[in-house]
Amino acid sequence: MNRIVKFNAVGLLSAALLSACTWVELKPQGEKVRILAAQEVRRCKELGRVSAVTAAKIGFIARDKGTIQAEVYRLARNNAGDMGGDTIVTSGPLIDGEQPFKVYRCINP
């Protein structure tokens, strides 16, 4: 009985730690991409759209919403950098680890 309790405690602790982990690194081209509001990109050239997706759960454990949002931002910035963009703007809410963005070039549009 004691062994089962210890195993469950270790399992729950591991799941809690994993739910806060982040696996998405910001690439060099993504480091140059900023996140702005729609009213700040009026003079910018829209290059396209991207949808960033990351895991919202690990197994049956929900991940921390702040961690998920940070990963989605990094993914979107990396994708925008690949497209030649320097700015992203959210174009919808974060739902189940997925969020849409518009990509812009604001510097030398």
SULUR-V31026 format. One record per pair of residues at least 24 apart in sequence whose C-alpha atoms are under 6 Angstrom apart, sorted by the first residue. I is the first residue (numbers start at 1). GAP is how many residues later the second one is. D is the distance in Angstrom with one decimal. If there is no record, write none. Layout:
BEGIN
[[I	GAP	D] [I	GAP	D]]
END
This chain:
BEGIN
[[19	44	4.2] [19	45	6.0] [20	44	5.6] [24	47	5.7] [26	48	5.6] [27	51	6.0] [29	52	4.8] [30	47	4.7] [30	48	4.1] [30	51	5.0] [33	44	5.5] [33	53	4.3] [33	54	5.0] [34	53	4.8] [35	52	5.8] [35	53	5.0] [35	54	5.9] [36	53	5.5] [37	52	5.7] [44	61	5.7] [44	62	4.3] [44	65	5.9] [45	59	5.4] [45	60	5.2] [45	64	5.5] [46	57	5.9] [46	58	4.4] [47	56	5.5] [47	57	5.3] [48	54	6.0] [48	55	5.3] [49	52	5.7] [49	53	4.4] [49	54	5.6] [50	50	5.9] [50	51	5.3] [51	48	5.7] [51	49	4.3] [52	24	5.4] [52	46	5.6] [52	47	5.6] [53	44	5.5] [53	45	4.3] [54	43	5.1] [55	42	5.7] [56	40	5.5] [56	41	4.8]]
END
